[in-house]
Amino acid sequence: MNPASLLIGLTLFTAEPPTPATRPASRAAAATTQPAATRPAAVARTGTVARVQQQDYALDFRPGLNSHVSIRNLKYTAGTLTIEAWVKPREADLPADHWGAVIGNLEKQRGFGLGQRRSQWTFRAWTTGKGDAQVSSGETVVSDRWVHLAGVLEGRQIRLYVDGKLQDQATVDGQFKPSNMPILIGADPNLTGGVEKFTGFPGLIDEVRISSSALYTKDFVPPPVLDKKPGTVVLYHLDEGADHVARDATSHKNDGAIHGAEYVPVNPDEKKPRQ
């Protein structure tokens, strides 16, 4: 681990005690609580972490189940930020009142969010100047197709990349307004730390990386499997295929708690940027 990169990460992200997901005590309890990730039939264990051999997995998120992954031990406070993931949307167009959050912590006119708005991919960040600053994709969302999304906050500029191609960028007035809520994958938080209505992302999410550096300043080719880069704060391959915890692949060990999302096998060969 690079001590310098760790210092940068801890400066931008304040640690809090993680809150792990718990397994419902009974079938009756499971009907009223958010179900955790389901366990596949064949799982091999390496050390203390359950891993599925020779199989790529992703998490399937369903808004009706309040599916999300909570990263409670991370809080973004200021500075440069890159958030990214591979996603496979279930719907090409969402209702006008639905924000399909892939990664974010938007709440009460604060925070940031990367996700789907209607038929476009959008990266959002609240500022003291223009309020909800947004940049959106030129191409429309295609259902049941893998796509790589990346949002970058650098200085006063906000940028969105889809399949490695710059879609839109904007320079905003004022300062970014950080959120006090935890960062979620698959939804946005409400003021009680749960899931905000009409923010769930319908589809698959895989390979999530959050970095305290501007990883992308020009077009790039996203790999199907993300790795650790300078400034990587958390990295979730989401390949456990079991358990209720999204394991952080970095030495920071900022594991996420899984609620209501299920592991499903995926074909990594499908993760190819559109030409």
Secondary structure, 3 states (H helix, E strand, C coil): CCHHHHHHHHHHECCCCCCCCCCCCCHHHHCCCCCCCCCCCCCEEECCEEECCCCEEEEEECHHHCCEEEECCCCECCCCEEEEEEEEECCCCCCCCCEEEEEECCCCCCCEEEEEECCEEEEEEEECCCEEEEEEEEEECCCCCCEEEEEEEECCEEEEEECCEEEEEEECCCCECCCCCCEEECCCECCCCCECCCCCCCEEEEEEEEECCCCCCCCCCCCCCCCCCCCEEEEECCCCCCCCEECECCCCCCCEEEECCEEEEECHHHCCCCC
